[in-house]
Amino acid sequence: MRVIDYGLQPFSSGDESEELIAKAQHFVESAKKTAAIVYQVDSVSSYWDFIAVSNGIEFKISLDANRDLKSVSLINECDPIHINKIYTLTIPYQRKYGIPENLNQNNNTIQCRKCGKMTILYGWMQFCSHCGDKVSSDKLKFCPTCKDNMVFSPSYTFCSTCGDKLLEHPDEAISPLEFNADDLLIGVEIHAEYMNYDKIIPQAQANEVQNQG
């Protein structure tokens, strides 16, 4: 899943900028071109998040309802669906393809593959509280085909974008405990120096063969 975030004009700015209006126009054009569903998430302040969700890609832009009138007007052309809160930007995509179907986004729990009961999967909490089985491996996963510098939850097996089998990242220094479990569900982009595919793909494949042997 690719996520494109147009960002938010700095809070210290005064009037709505032409740059922001251009971003809003591009957001609308992108949403229409990809046949995306557009959501509007209102906050307690005047700032709104607009999220366009399509197959394999999402767009997000944040606007001030009191200041960014032209930009809001442009995005209203997409007839956004109003929602109170969205837990992850990829929920519609995940539901369509059934990727994390056993995951409860609200309380970071996952169904243990051994005993079948729901248990915590968050940060360092990696073991089932009912049977003691490890609910995920120690290593993050990456896609050898997409090569998008993204790492995913250790519990994943296949890439939700291209369907190829994910590989375990061979670098022992990169631990899932350093990432928020929710973030790993949609993928976390890490520095390119850790994602030298010419190096990590052969290493990961060799490790996989060794583990199977």
TARAGI-V176501 format. One record per run of one state. SS is the DSSP state (a for helix, b for strand, c for the rest). FROM is the first residue (numbers start at 1). LEN is the number of residues. If there is no record, write none. Layout:
ss=[SS;SS]
from=[FROM;FROM]
len=[LEN;LEN]
This chain:
ss=[c;b;c;a;c;b;c;b;c;b;c;a;c;b;c;a;c;b;c;b;c;b;c;b;c;b;c;b;c;b;c;b;c;b;c;b;c;b;c;a;c;a;c;b;c;a;c;a;c]
from=[1;2;6;18;34;37;43;47;55;57;65;69;79;81;84;91;98;103;105;109;112;118;121;122;123;125;126;127;128;134;135;141;144;150;153;158;159;165;169;176;179;181;187;188;190;192;195;197;213]
len=[1;4;12;16;3;6;4;8;2;8;4;10;2;3;7;7;5;2;4;3;6;3;1;1;2;1;1;1;6;1;6;3;6;3;5;1;6;4;7;3;2;6;1;2;2;3;2;16;1]
